[in-house]
Amino acid sequence: MLKKLALGLAIGSTVIGASAQTSDIKAKTPDSAYLQDSNGTVVRSAYGLCWRTGNWLAADGVLGCDGELSPPIANPTAPAIAAPLAQEILPGARPEPKRCDFMATLENDQTFQFNSAVLAKAAKKRVDDKVLPGLASCTITESIRITGHTDLLGSRKYNQQLSEKRAANLAAYLASKNIVSAINIVGAGATQPVKTCSENLSRKKLIQCLAPNRRLIIEVKGLSTQ
């Protein structure tokens, strides 16, 4: 999971303005001092400049972002000529990353039928229309958390297991849509109801009344540099 970032731009010693490199640069693992996407590639600006985290040190420099990128230039005056250009570009090359956090709820029997962990078509459509576009807006996905909920019918142990299965099935659906970020699955069972119903209702009407409690909540946190 990525740390909260205080970002800056890194310029390689021979990479300036329109001549910036555009090839992918792999971040160091397991910890990187550069902002990276879900494929482990260092995130770069439109000018090819690498995004640093607030923990960046000179020792963290990687080839293509910082340090010696090519043999010394024979003409010693070249760096002095390039410096004013860098000063002109830098102020406009530091867009602040924006949060792309969002939350979506899949509710009622549109999500799961009573006593079922199979994701309904209506729920899949809501994921396609709401969740996937939201994830696509994040250049960096810090965390995805899915919490499954059930109604109060059934034992505590059964409802706990059912809520976990529901969350796991949604995670599997996201994976089938090429979401590769790690997903945290939580089962809340029947411990967090959003609706209560009269005990005098018939079982059929009680099941219908408790439908809002059978739900999934998806919480996404991340950054967008777009």
TORPA-4810 file (N, C-alpha, C, O; in nm, 3 decimals):
<nodes>
NODE_1_0.085_-0.118_0.000_0.000_0.000_0.000_0.089_0.124_0.000_0.187_0.131_0.073_M
NODE_2_0.053_0.221_-0.083_0.137_0.339_-0.092_0.119_0.428_0.028_0.010_0.439_0.084_L
NODE_3_0.229_0.493_0.069_0.224_0.590_0.176_0.162_0.718_0.124_0.162_0.742_0.003_K
NODE_4_0.108_0.802_0.215_0.061_0.933_0.173_0.181_1.010_0.121_0.288_1.005_0.180_K
NODE_5_0.163_1.081_0.009_0.276_1.135_-0.062_0.281_1.286_-0.059_0.179_1.355_-0.073_L
NODE_6_0.403_1.338_-0.039_0.428_1.480_-0.059_0.517_1.485_-0.180_0.633_1.445_-0.172_A
NODE_7_0.466_1.533_-0.296_0.528_1.505_-0.422_0.614_1.619_-0.475_0.586_1.736_-0.448_L
NODE_8_0.719_1.583_-0.551_0.799_1.680_-0.624_0.842_1.618_-0.754_0.812_1.501_-0.778_G
NODE_9_0.910_1.692_-0.839_0.954_1.640_-0.967_1.105_1.620_-0.966_1.179_1.700_-0.911_L
NODE_10_1.149_1.510_-1.030_1.292_1.485_-1.041_1.333_1.504_-1.186_1.263_1.458_-1.276_A
NODE_11_1.446_1.573_-1.209_1.495_1.592_-1.345_1.629_1.523_-1.357_1.719_1.549_-1.278_I
NODE_12_1.644_1.433_-1.458_1.772_1.370_-1.483_1.871_1.473_-1.535_1.831_1.576_-1.588_G
NODE_13_2.000_1.445_-1.519_2.101_1.546_-1.550_2.105_1.582_-1.698_2.156_1.688_-1.734_S
NODE_14_2.051_1.493_-1.786_2.053_1.526_-1.928_1.914_1.527_-1.987_1.900_1.525_-2.110_T
NODE_15_1.810_1.529_-1.907_1.673_1.522_-1.956_1.603_1.652_-1.924_1.578_1.681_-1.807_V
NODE_16_1.571_1.731_-2.025_1.508_1.861_-2.001_1.404_1.886_-2.110_1.429_1.861_-2.228_I
NODE_17_1.287_1.937_-2.068_1.185_1.983_-2.161_1.146_1.881_-2.264_1.122_1.764_-2.232_G
NODE_18_1.138_1.923_-2.387_1.084_1.840_-2.494_1.171_1.721_-2.523_1.127_1.628_-2.591_A
NODE_19_1.297_1.721_-2.474_1.386_1.607_-2.500_1.375_1.501_-2.394_1.455_1.407_-2.394_S
NODE_20_1.275_1.512_-2.299_1.262_1.416_-2.190_1.240_1.276_-2.243_1.175_1.258_-2.346_A
NODE_21_1.293_1.178_-2.174_1.274_1.039_-2.212_1.130_0.997_-2.190_1.065_1.044_-2.096_Q
NODE_22_1.078_0.910_-2.276_0.940_0.865_-2.265_0.929_0.716_-2.237_0.818_0.665_-2.222_T
NODE_23_1.043_0.644_-2.231_1.037_0.501_-2.204_1.000_0.477_-2.058_1.028_0.559_-1.971_S
NODE_24_0.937_0.362_-2.032_0.896_0.328_-1.896_1.017_0.305_-1.807_1.117_0.247_-1.850_D
NODE_25_1.006_0.350_-1.683_1.112_0.329_-1.583_1.052_0.249_-1.468_0.954_0.293_-1.407_I
NODE_26_1.108_0.135_-1.439_1.057_0.051_-1.331_1.102_0.104_-1.196_1.219_0.139_-1.177_K
NODE_27_1.008_0.109_-1.101_1.041_0.155_-0.966_1.111_0.043_-0.890_1.093_-0.075_-0.919_A
NODE_28_1.193_0.082_-0.792_1.259_-0.017_-0.708_1.157_-0.087_-0.620_1.059_-0.026_-0.577_K
NODE_29_1.180_-0.215_-0.595_1.092_-0.291_-0.506_1.170_-0.339_-0.385_1.291_-0.359_-0.398_T
NODE_30_1.106_-0.359_-0.265_0.961_-0.341_-0.242_0.920_-0.197_-0.219_0.803_-0.163_-0.237_P
NODE_31_1.013_-0.110_-0.179_0.979_0.028_-0.150_1.041_0.118_-0.256_1.157_0.100_-0.295_D
NODE_32_0.963_0.214_-0.302_1.013_0.307_-0.402_0.993_0.448_-0.352_0.892_0.479_-0.289_S
NODE_33_1.088_0.533_-0.379_1.078_0.674_-0.340_1.014_0.756_-0.452_1.015_0.879_-0.448_A
NODE_34_0.959_0.686_-0.551_0.890_0.753_-0.661_0.745_0.707_-0.666_0.714_0.594_-0.627_Y
NODE_35_0.655_0.794_-0.712_0.517_0.758_-0.736_0.512_0.657_-0.850_0.576_0.678_-0.953_L
NODE_36_0.437_0.548_-0.831_0.433_0.445_-0.934_0.291_0.399_-0.956_0.205_0.414_-0.869_Q
NODE_37_0.265_0.342_-1.077_0.132_0.292_-1.106_0.121_0.146_-1.066_0.215_0.090_-1.009_D
NODE_38_0.006_0.084_-1.096_-0.019_-0.053_-1.051_0.073_-0.154_-1.117_0.082_-0.268_-1.070_S
NODE_39_0.143_-0.116_-1.224_0.237_-0.207_-1.290_0.379_-0.189_-1.239_0.472_-0.253_-1.290_N
NODE_40_0.399_-0.102_-1.138_0.532_-0.079_-1.085_0.616_0.014_-1.170_0.738_0.017_-1.158_G
NODE_41_0.549_0.091_-1.257_0.621_0.186_-1.344_0.617_0.324_-1.281_0.512_0.369_-1.234_T
NODE_42_0.731_0.393_-1.279_0.737_0.527_-1.223_0.647_0.621_-1.302_0.653_0.624_-1.425_V
NODE_43_0.562_0.697_-1.231_0.471_0.792_-1.296_0.549_0.916_-1.338_0.627_0.970_-1.260_V
NODE_44_0.529_0.960_-1.461_0.604_1.073_-1.515_0.508_1.179_-1.566_0.395_1.148_-1.604_R
NODE_45_0.553_1.303_-1.568_0.472_1.414_-1.617_0.472_1.415_-1.769_0.536_1.332_-1.833_S
NODE_46_0.398_1.512_-1.826_0.393_1.524_-1.972_0.530_1.556_-2.031_0.553_1.534_-2.150_A
NODE_47_0.620_1.608_-1.947_0.754_1.639_-1.993_0.852_1.525_-1.967_0.972_1.539_-1.993_Y
NODE_48_0.804_1.413_-1.917_0.890_1.299_-1.890_0.959_1.305_-1.755_1.051_1.226_-1.731_G
NODE_49_0.918_1.395_-1.667_0.982_1.409_-1.537_0.920_1.313_-1.437_0.799_1.292_-1.437_L
NODE_50_1.003_1.254_-1.351_0.957_1.154_-1.256_0.899_1.220_-1.131_0.952_1.319_-1.082_C
NODE_51_0.790_1.162_-1.079_0.730_1.210_-0.954_0.802_1.146_-0.835_0.812_1.024_-0.827_W
NODE_52_0.851_1.229_-0.743_0.913_1.178_-0.621_0.813_1.180_-0.506_0.721_1.261_-0.505_R
NODE_53_0.832_1.090_-0.407_0.757_1.098_-0.283_0.830_1.192_-0.188_0.942_1.235_-0.215_T
NODE_54_0.764_1.223_-0.075_0.826_1.311_0.023_0.943_1.247_0.094_1.018_1.315_0.164_G
NODE_55_0.962_1.114_0.077_1.072_1.043_0.144_1.194_1.027_0.054_1.288_0.957_0.091_N
NODE_56_1.194_1.092_-0.063_1.303_1.073_-0.159_1.434_1.129_-0.106_1.439_1.238_-0.050_W
NODE_57_1.542_1.051_-0.125_1.678_1.093_-0.093_1.764_1.073_-0.218_1.725_1.001_-0.310_L
NODE_58_1.879_1.136_-0.219_1.966_1.124_-0.335_2.003_0.978_-0.364_2.022_0.939_-0.479_A
NODE_59_2.013_0.898_-0.256_2.050_0.757_-0.272_1.939_0.676_-0.339_1.963_0.565_-0.385_A
NODE_60_1.816_0.733_-0.345_1.702_0.661_-0.404_1.693_0.681_-0.555_1.606_0.621_-0.619_D
NODE_61_1.780_0.764_-0.613_1.772_0.794_-0.755_1.782_0.669_-0.840_1.858_0.577_-0.808_G
NODE_62_1.705_0.665_-0.948_1.709_0.552_-1.043_1.747_0.604_-1.181_1.723_0.720_-1.214_V
NODE_63_1.808_0.517_-1.259_1.850_0.552_-1.393_1.728_0.595_-1.475_1.630_0.522_-1.483_L
NODE_64_1.736_0.711_-1.535_1.625_0.763_-1.614_1.550_0.873_-1.543_1.478_0.950_-1.606_G
NODE_65_1.566_0.882_-1.409_1.503_0.988_-1.331_1.607_1.083_-1.272_1.591_1.205_-1.279_C
NODE_66_1.713_1.027_-1.213_1.814_1.107_-1.144_1.951_1.045_-1.165_1.962_0.930_-1.208_D
NODE_67_2.054_1.119_-1.135_2.190_1.066_-1.141_2.249_1.073_-1.281_2.196_1.144_-1.367_G
NODE_68_2.356_1.001_-1.303_2.424_1.002_-1.431_2.343_0.921_-1.532_2.328_0.800_-1.517_E
NODE_69_2.290_0.988_-1.635_2.209_0.919_-1.735_2.289_0.885_-1.860_2.252_0.796_-1.936_L
NODE_70_2.401_0.957_-1.883_2.483_0.933_-2.001_2.623_0.984_-1.972_2.643_1.059_-1.877_S
NODE_71_2.722_0.945_-2.053_2.858_0.995_-2.031_2.860_1.147_-2.031_2.777_1.210_-2.096_P
NODE_72_2.955_1.208_-1.960_2.964_1.354_-1.954_2.970_1.415_-2.093_3.031_1.359_-2.184_P
NODE_73_2.906_1.530_-2.109_2.905_1.599_-2.238_3.039_1.667_-2.259_3.093_1.730_-2.167_I
NODE_74_3.092_1.655_-2.378_3.225_1.710_-2.404_3.227_1.862_-2.389_3.325_1.918_-2.340_A
NODE_75_3.121_1.928_-2.429_3.115_2.073_-2.422_3.072_2.116_-2.282_2.956_2.097_-2.247_N
NODE_76_3.160_2.171_-2.200_3.127_2.203_-2.061_3.026_2.316_-2.048_2.973_2.337_-1.939_P
NODE_77_2.998_2.388_-2.155_2.903_2.500_-2.144_2.760_2.456_-2.166_2.668_2.535_-2.144_T
NODE_78_2.737_2.331_-2.210_2.601_2.285_-2.241_2.508_2.292_-2.120_2.396_2.340_-2.136_A
NODE_79_2.548_2.246_-1.998_2.457_2.256_-1.884_2.415_2.399_-1.854_2.300_2.423_-1.819_P
NODE_80_2.508_2.495_-1.868_2.475_2.634_-1.840_2.373_2.686_-1.939_2.289_2.768_-1.902_A
NODE_81_2.379_2.641_-2.063_2.283_2.685_-2.165_2.146_2.626_-2.137_2.045_2.694_-2.157_I
NODE_82_2.141_2.500_-2.091_2.014_2.432_-2.069_1.943_2.480_-1.944_1.821_2.470_-1.935_A
NODE_83_2.018_2.531_-1.845_1.959_2.568_-1.717_1.843_2.667_-1.729_1.740_2.643_-1.666_A
NODE_84_1.854_2.778_-1.806_1.741_2.870_-1.816_1.616_2.804_-1.870_1.505_2.838_-1.827_P
NODE_85_1.630_2.709_-1.965_1.515_2.639_-2.018_1.446_2.561_-1.910_1.323_2.559_-1.904_L
NODE_86_1.523_2.495_-1.821_1.465_2.418_-1.712_1.386_2.509_-1.619_1.280_2.470_-1.570_A
NODE_87_1.437_2.629_-1.595_1.369_2.720_-1.507_1.236_2.765_-1.565_1.142_2.792_-1.491_Q
NODE_88_1.227_2.774_-1.699_1.104_2.814_-1.762_1.000_2.702_-1.759_0.881_2.729_-1.748_E
NODE_89_1.045_2.578_-1.769_0.953_2.465_-1.778_0.902_2.422_-1.642_0.784_2.388_-1.628_I
NODE_90_0.987_2.422_-1.542_0.950_2.367_-1.413_0.823_2.424_-1.352_0.741_2.345_-1.304_L
NODE_91_0.800_2.555_-1.350_0.678_2.606_-1.286_0.550_2.550_-1.345_0.451_2.532_-1.273_P
NODE_92_0.549_2.522_-1.475_0.428_2.471_-1.537_0.423_2.320_-1.543_0.328_2.263_-1.597_G
NODE_93_0.524_2.252_-1.488_0.531_2.106_-1.499_0.508_2.037_-1.365_0.553_1.925_-1.345_A
NODE_94_0.439_2.104_-1.274_0.416_2.045_-1.142_0.268_2.042_-1.105_0.228_2.101_-1.005_R
NODE_95_0.187_1.974_-1.184_0.046_1.963_-1.146_0.032_1.884_-1.017_0.094_1.779_-1.001_P
NODE_96_-0.047_1.934_-0.925_-0.067_1.865_-0.798_-0.154_1.741_-0.818_-0.262_1.751_-0.877_E
NODE_97_-0.111_1.624_-0.771_-0.196_1.506_-0.780_-0.327_1.528_-0.706_-0.329_1.591_-0.600_P
NODE_98_-0.436_1.476_-0.761_-0.567_1.490_-0.700_-0.613_1.357_-0.643_-0.577_1.251_-0.693_K
NODE_99_-0.692_1.363_-0.536_-0.751_1.242_-0.479_-0.860_1.190_-0.573_-0.937_1.269_-0.629_R
NODE_100_-0.867_1.060_-0.589_-0.974_0.999_-0.669_-1.057_0.905_-0.582_-1.115_0.808_-0.632_C
NODE_101_-1.062_0.932_-0.451_-1.135_0.847_-0.357_-1.284_0.845_-0.391_-1.341_0.947_-0.431_D
NODE_102_-1.347_0.729_-0.375_-1.492_0.722_-0.389_-1.545_0.597_-0.318_-1.470_0.506_-0.283_F
NODE_103_-1.676_0.595_-0.296_-1.742_0.481_-0.234_-1.869_0.449_-0.312_-1.938_0.541_-0.356_M
NODE_104_-1.899_0.322_-0.329_-2.021_0.279_-0.398_-2.086_0.168_-0.317_-2.018_0.086_-0.256_A
NODE_105_-2.219_0.168_-0.316_-2.295_0.067_-0.242_-2.383_-0.011_-0.337_-2.457_0.047_-0.417_T
NODE_106_-2.376_-0.143_-0.328_-2.467_-0.231_-0.403_-2.571_-0.280_-0.303_-2.538_-0.347_-0.205_L
NODE_107_-2.696_-0.246_-0.329_-2.798_-0.266_-0.227_-2.908_-0.363_-0.268_-2.926_-0.396_-0.386_E
NODE_108_-2.981_-0.408_-0.167_-3.104_-0.485_-0.182_-3.083_-0.612_-0.264_-2.971_-0.659_-0.278_N
NODE_109_-3.191_-0.666_-0.319_-3.182_-0.790_-0.396_-3.126_-0.768_-0.535_-3.111_-0.863_-0.611_D
NODE_110_-3.094_-0.641_-0.570_-3.019_-0.618_-0.693_-2.877_-0.670_-0.679_-2.808_-0.696_-0.778_Q
NODE_111_-2.833_-0.685_-0.555_-2.698_-0.734_-0.528_-2.698_-0.886_-0.513_-2.632_-0.957_-0.589_T
NODE_112_-2.771_-0.935_-0.414_-2.781_-1.079_-0.388_-2.925_-1.116_-0.353_-2.994_-1.042_-0.283_F
NODE_113_-2.968_-1.227_-0.401_-3.094_-1.282_-0.356_-3.076_-1.330_-0.212_-2.964_-1.353_-0.167_Q
NODE_114_-3.186_-1.346_-0.143_-3.182_-1.394_-0.005_-3.108_-1.528_0.001_-3.134_-1.617_-0.080_F
NODE_115_-3.015_-1.541_0.098_-2.942_-1.665_0.122_-2.852_-1.704_0.005_-2.824_-1.823_-0.014_N
NODE_116_-2.806_-1.606_-0.074_-2.722_-1.635_-0.190_-2.599_-1.545_-0.191_-2.603_-1.431_-0.144_S
NODE_117_-2.490_-1.598_-0.244_-2.367_-1.519_-0.258_-2.336_-1.492_-0.405_-2.228_-1.442_-0.437_A
NODE_118_-2.430_-1.525_-0.494_-2.410_-1.505_-0.638_-2.443_-1.361_-0.674_-2.553_-1.313_-0.646_V
NODE_119_-2.350_-1.293_-0.736_-2.367_-1.153_-0.774_-2.470_-1.143_-0.886_-2.455_-1.206_-0.990_L
NODE_120_-2.576_-1.063_-0.864_-2.683_-1.049_-0.961_-2.641_-0.963_-1.080_-2.543_-0.888_-1.072_A
NODE_121_-2.715_-0.974_-1.192_-2.683_-0.897_-1.312_-2.690_-0.747_-1.284_-2.606_-0.671_-1.332_K
NODE_122_-2.790_-0.705_-1.206_-2.805_-0.562_-1.176_-2.683_-0.510_-1.100_-2.641_-0.396_-1.120_A
NODE_123_-2.628_-0.593_-1.012_-2.510_-0.551_-0.937_-2.389_-0.540_-1.029_-2.310_-0.446_-1.017_A
NODE_124_-2.374_-0.634_-1.120_-2.262_-0.630_-1.214_-2.271_-0.506_-1.301_-2.170_-0.443_-1.331_K
NODE_125_-2.393_-0.470_-1.342_-2.411_-0.351_-1.424_-2.371_-0.225_-1.347_-2.309_-0.134_-1.402_K
NODE_126_-2.407_-0.221_-1.218_-2.370_-0.105_-1.136_-2.218_-0.097_-1.121_-2.160_0.011_-1.122_R
NODE_127_-2.154_-0.212_-1.106_-2.007_-0.214_-1.098_-1.947_-0.162_-1.228_-1.853_-0.083_-1.227_V
NODE_128_-2.002_-0.209_-1.341_-1.951_-0.165_-1.472_-1.970_-0.015_-1.493_-1.883_0.052_-1.548_D
NODE_129_-2.087_0.037_-1.448_-2.121_0.178_-1.473_-2.059_0.274_-1.372_-2.029_0.388_-1.406_D
NODE_130_-2.039_0.229_-1.249_-1.996_0.318_-1.142_-1.854_0.288_-1.092_-1.770_0.378_-1.087_K
NODE_131_-1.828_0.164_-1.058_-1.702_0.130_-0.992_-1.584_0.128_-1.089_-1.479_0.187_-1.061_V
NODE_132_-1.599_0.062_-1.204_-1.487_0.052_-1.297_-1.443_0.188_-1.352_-1.322_0.212_-1.360_L
NODE_133_-1.535_0.278_-1.390_-1.490_0.412_-1.433_-1.419_0.487_-1.320_-1.323_0.561_-1.345_P
NODE_134_-1.466_0.469_-1.197_-1.400_0.534_-1.084_-1.258_0.484_-1.065_-1.167_0.563_-1.040_G
NODE_135_-1.240_0.354_-1.077_-1.105_0.297_-1.066_-1.016_0.342_-1.181_-0.896_0.365_-1.163_L
NODE_136_-1.075_0.356_-1.300_-0.996_0.399_-1.416_-0.945_0.542_-1.401_-0.845_0.579_-1.462_A
NODE_137_-1.015_0.622_-1.319_-0.973_0.761_-1.300_-0.853_0.773_-1.206_-0.793_0.880_-1.197_S
NODE_138_-0.818_0.665_-1.138_-0.705_0.667_-1.045_-0.577_0.619_-1.115_-0.570_0.506_-1.161_C
NODE_139_-0.479_0.706_-1.122_-0.348_0.666_-1.175_-0.280_0.570_-1.077_-0.216_0.473_-1.117_T
NODE_140_-0.295_0.600_-0.949_-0.240_0.516_-0.842_-0.355_0.473_-0.751_-0.424_0.558_-0.695_I
NODE_141_-0.377_0.343_-0.737_-0.480_0.292_-0.646_-0.412_0.252_-0.516_-0.335_0.156_-0.512_T
NODE_142_-0.440_0.326_-0.409_-0.379_0.298_-0.280_-0.446_0.181_-0.210_-0.377_0.096_-0.153_E
NODE_143_-0.579_0.174_-0.215_-0.649_0.065_-0.147_-0.789_0.046_-0.204_-0.854_0.141_-0.247_S
NODE_144_-0.833_-0.080_-0.204_-0.971_-0.115_-0.239_-1.023_-0.202_-0.125_-0.964_-0.305_-0.092_I
NODE_145_-1.133_-0.162_-0.066_-1.191_-0.236_0.046_-1.337_-0.270_0.012_-1.415_-0.182_-0.023_R
NODE_146_-1.371_-0.398_0.023_-1.508_-0.443_-0.001_-1.562_-0.503_0.128_-1.502_-0.595_0.184_I
NODE_147_-1.675_-0.452_0.175_-1.738_-0.502_0.297_-1.873_-0.564_0.263_-1.960_-0.498_0.207_T
NODE_148_-1.889_-0.691_0.298_-2.015_-0.761_0.273_-2.105_-0.758_0.396_-2.056_-0.766_0.509_G
NODE_149_-2.237_-0.747_0.373_-2.335_-0.742_0.482_-2.450_-0.839_0.453_-2.482_-0.867_0.338_H
NODE_150_-2.511_-0.889_0.560_-2.627_-0.977_0.548_-2.741_-0.921_0.633_-2.723_-0.824_0.707_T
NODE_151_-2.859_-0.984_0.622_-2.967_-0.950_0.715_-2.951_-1.036_0.840_-2.855_-1.113_0.851_D
NODE_152_-3.044_-1.023_0.936_-3.029_-1.092_1.065_-3.077_-1.237_1.064_-3.058_-1.308_1.162_L
NODE_153_-3.138_-1.280_0.955_-3.191_-1.416_0.950_-3.077_-1.516_0.937_-2.991_-1.502_0.849_L
NODE_154_-3.075_-1.615_1.024_-2.967_-1.713_1.024_-2.875_-1.693_1.143_-2.885_-1.593_1.214_G
NODE_155_-2.786_-1.789_1.165_-2.695_-1.782_1.279_-2.586_-1.678_1.255_-2.561_-1.637_1.141_S
NODE_156_-2.522_-1.637_1.362_-2.415_-1.538_1.352_-2.300_-1.591_1.266_-2.247_-1.520_1.181_R
NODE_157_-2.262_-1.717_1.289_-2.152_-1.778_1.215_-2.186_-1.787_1.066_-2.102_-1.758_0.981_K
NODE_158_-2.310_-1.828_1.036_-2.351_-1.843_0.897_-2.349_-1.708_0.826_-2.299_-1.697_0.714_Y
NODE_159_-2.402_-1.605_0.891_-2.407_-1.473_0.830_-2.267_-1.415_0.810_-2.242_-1.344_0.712_N
NODE_160_-2.176_-1.444_0.902_-2.038_-1.398_0.887_-1.975_-1.460_0.762_-1.912_-1.390_0.682_Q
NODE_161_-1.992_-1.590_0.746_-1.936_-1.659_0.631_-2.001_-1.612_0.501_-1.933_-1.594_0.400_Q
NODE_162_-2.134_-1.591_0.504_-2.205_-1.547_0.385_-2.160_-1.407_0.342_-2.142_-1.381_0.223_L
NODE_163_-2.141_-1.317_0.440_-2.097_-1.181_0.406_-1.957_-1.183_0.345_-1.928_-1.105_0.254_S
NODE_164_-1.870_-1.272_0.393_-1.736_-1.283_0.337_-1.739_-1.338_0.195_-1.664_-1.293_0.109_E
NODE_165_-1.826_-1.436_0.171_-1.838_-1.492_0.037_-1.889_-1.388_-0.062_-1.843_-1.382_-0.177_K
NODE_166_-1.983_-1.306_-0.017_-2.036_-1.202_-0.105_-1.927_-1.103_-0.143_-1.915_-1.064_-0.259_R
NODE_167_-1.847_-1.062_-0.044_-1.738_-0.968_-0.071_-1.635_-1.033_-0.165_-1.583_-0.967_-0.255_A
NODE_168_-1.606_-1.159_-0.142_-1.507_-1.231_-0.224_-1.555_-1.243_-0.369_-1.475_-1.232_-0.461_A
NODE_169_-1.684_-1.266_-0.389_-1.737_-1.278_-0.524_-1.729_-1.146_-0.600_-1.703_-1.145_-0.720_N
NODE_170_-1.750_-1.036_-0.530_-1.735_-0.907_-0.595_-1.588_-0.881_-0.630_-1.558_-0.828_-0.736_L
NODE_171_-1.498_-0.919_-0.539_-1.355_-0.903_-0.566_-1.315_-0.985_-0.690_-1.236_-0.940_-0.772_A
NODE_172_-1.370_-1.105_-0.701_-1.340_-1.191_-0.816_-1.394_-1.128_-0.945_-1.330_-1.139_-1.050_A
NODE_173_-1.509_-1.064_-0.937_-1.565_-0.998_-1.056_-1.475_-0.882_-1.099_-1.451_-0.863_-1.218_Y
NODE_174_-1.426_-0.805_-1.003_-1.334_-0.695_-1.036_-1.208_-0.749_-1.102_-1.157_-0.692_-1.198_L
NODE_175_-1.157_-0.861_-1.048_-1.037_-0.922_-1.106_-1.063_-0.966_-1.250_-0.973_-0.957_-1.334_A
NODE_176_-1.185_-1.014_-1.279_-1.220_-1.056_-1.415_-1.224_-0.938_-1.510_-1.220_-0.956_-1.631_S
NODE_177_-1.233_-0.816_-1.454_-1.234_-0.693_-1.534_-1.096_-0.628_-1.537_-1.082_-0.508_-1.564_K
NODE_178_-0.993_-0.708_-1.509_-0.852_-0.664_-1.516_-0.814_-0.563_-1.409_-0.725_-0.480_-1.431_N
NODE_179_-0.880_-0.568_-1.294_-0.838_-0.488_-1.180_-0.732_-0.568_-1.106_-0.763_-0.673_-1.048_I
NODE_180_-0.608_-0.521_-1.106_-0.496_-0.598_-1.051_-0.454_-0.549_-0.912_-0.370_-0.612_-0.849_V
NODE_181_-0.510_-0.440_-0.865_-0.474_-0.389_-0.733_-0.521_-0.484_-0.624_-0.621_-0.554_-0.641_S
NODE_182_-0.450_-0.487_-0.511_-0.488_-0.571_-0.398_-0.624_-0.525_-0.343_-0.650_-0.405_-0.335_A
NODE_183_-0.709_-0.620_-0.306_-0.842_-0.590_-0.255_-0.856_-0.646_-0.114_-0.831_-0.765_-0.091_I
NODE_184_-0.896_-0.562_-0.021_-0.918_-0.603_0.117_-1.064_-0.643_0.134_-1.153_-0.562_0.112_N
NODE_185_-1.089_-0.768_0.174_-1.224_-0.821_0.188_-1.262_-0.828_0.335_-1.186_-0.879_0.418_I
NODE_186_-1.381_-0.776_0.367_-1.428_-0.774_0.505_-1.571_-0.829_0.508_-1.654_-0.792_0.425_V
NODE_187_-1.599_-0.917_0.605_-1.734_-0.966_0.627_-1.790_-0.907_0.756_-1.735_-0.931_0.864_G
NODE_188_-1.900_-0.831_0.745_-1.960_-0.769_0.863_-2.080_-0.847_0.914_-2.138_-0.812_1.017_A
NODE_189_-2.117_-0.952_0.843_-2.234_-1.029_0.886_-2.358_-0.942_0.894_-2.385_-0.863_0.804_G
NODE_190_-2.434_-0.958_1.005_-2.556_-0.879_1.026_-2.535_-0.772_1.132_-2.632_-0.722_1.190_A
NODE_191_-2.410_-0.735_1.158_-2.379_-0.646_1.271_-2.405_-0.498_1.242_-2.406_-0.417_1.335_T
NODE_192_-2.425_-0.462_1.115_-2.443_-0.320_1.080_-2.569_-0.300_0.995_-2.558_-0.256_0.880_Q
NODE_193_-2.687_-0.331_1.049_-2.811_-0.316_0.971_-2.843_-0.170_0.944_-2.812_-0.082_1.024_P
NODE_194_-2.905_-0.146_0.829_-2.950_-0.011_0.796_-3.103_0.000_0.805_-3.159_0.108_0.793_V
NODE_195_-3.168_-0.116_0.827_-3.314_-0.115_0.841_-3.357_-0.223_0.939_-3.304_-0.334_0.938_K
NODE_196_-3.455_-0.191_1.023_-3.514_-0.288_1.115_-3.659_-0.311_1.074_-3.724_-0.222_1.020_T
NODE_197_-3.707_-0.431_1.100_-3.843_-0.468_1.058_-3.918_-0.533_1.175_-3.856_-0.588_1.266_C
NODE_198_-4.048_-0.526_1.169_-4.132_-0.584_1.274_-4.120_-0.736_1.276_-4.113_-0.800_1.171_S
NODE_199_-4.117_-0.792_1.396_-4.110_-0.938_1.410_-4.244_-1.004_1.380_-4.252_-1.126_1.370_E
NODE_200_-4.348_-0.924_1.367_-4.482_-0.978_1.341_-4.507_-1.005_1.193_-4.612_-1.058_1.157_N
NODE_201_-4.414_-0.969_1.109_-4.430_-0.992_0.966_-4.415_-1.141_0.934_-4.344_-1.213_1.003_L
NODE_202_-4.483_-1.184_0.827_-4.461_-1.320_0.780_-4.317_-1.333_0.733_-4.252_-1.231_0.706_S
NODE_203_-4.266_-1.454_0.721_-4.126_-1.472_0.682_-4.099_-1.411_0.545_-3.995_-1.350_0.523_R
NODE_204_-4.194_-1.429_0.452_-4.174_-1.376_0.317_-4.163_-1.224_0.321_-4.075_-1.166_0.258_K
NODE_205_-4.254_-1.159_0.395_-4.251_-1.013_0.403_-4.130_-0.964_0.483_-4.077_-0.856_0.456_K
NODE_206_-4.087_-1.044_0.581_-3.970_-1.006_0.658_-3.846_-1.008_0.571_-3.761_-0.920_0.580_L
NODE_207_-3.835_-1.110_0.486_-3.722_-1.119_0.394_-3.719_-0.997_0.302_-3.613_-0.940_0.276_I
NODE_208_-3.836_-0.959_0.252_-3.845_-0.843_0.164_-3.810_-0.714_0.239_-3.742_-0.627_0.185_Q
NODE_209_-3.858_-0.703_0.363_-3.833_-0.584_0.443_-3.685_-0.566_0.474_-3.634_-0.454_0.478_C
NODE_210_-3.616_-0.677_0.496_-3.475_-0.671_0.535_-3.379_-0.661_0.417_-3.258_-0.661_0.437_L
NODE_211_-3.431_-0.652_0.296_-3.347_-0.650_0.176_-3.238_-0.542_0.179_-3.126_-0.569_0.135_A
NODE_212_-3.265_-0.419_0.229_-3.159_-0.317_0.229_-3.034_-0.357_0.308_-2.926_-0.304_0.285_P
NODE_213_-3.049_-0.451_0.401_-2.934_-0.494_0.481_-2.842_-0.589_0.405_-2.726_-0.608_0.443_N
NODE_214_-2.893_-0.647_0.298_-2.811_-0.737_0.216_-2.741_-0.652_0.110_-2.796_-0.624_0.003_R
NODE_215_-2.618_-0.612_0.142_-2.551_-0.513_0.058_-2.400_-0.533_0.059_-2.345_-0.608_0.139_R
NODE_216_-2.335_-0.463_-0.034_-2.189_-0.458_-0.042_-2.147_-0.311_-0.051_-2.213_-0.231_-0.118_L
NODE_217_-2.038_-0.277_0.015_-1.985_-0.141_0.009_-1.841_-0.149_-0.042_-1.758_-0.221_0.012_I
NODE_218_-1.815_-0.073_-0.149_-1.680_-0.067_-0.207_-1.621_0.070_-0.177_-1.681_0.172_-0.209_I
NODE_219_-1.503_0.071_-0.116_-1.434_0.196_-0.086_-1.299_0.196_-0.155_-1.219_0.103_-0.137_E
NODE_220_-1.274_0.300_-0.233_-1.150_0.310_-0.310_-1.077_0.439_-0.271_-1.138_0.545_-0.260_V
NODE_221_-0.946_0.427_-0.251_-0.863_0.543_-0.224_-0.745_0.541_-0.320_-0.684_0.437_-0.343_K
NODE_222_-0.714_0.659_-0.375_-0.604_0.665_-0.470_-0.574_0.807_-0.513_-0.630_0.903_-0.462_G
NODE_223_-0.482_0.818_-0.611_-0.437_0.947_-0.662_-0.450_0.949_-0.813_-0.434_0.847_-0.880_L
NODE_224_-0.480_1.066_-0.865_-0.486_1.085_-1.010_-0.395_1.200_-1.047_-0.401_1.307_-0.986_S
NODE_225_-0.311_1.180_-1.148_-0.223_1.286_-1.197_-0.271_1.340_-1.330_-0.200_1.415_-1.396_T
NODE_226_-0.392_1.301_-1.369_-0.446_1.346_-1.496_-0.503_1.488_-1.483_-0.554_1.543_-1.581_Q
</nodes>
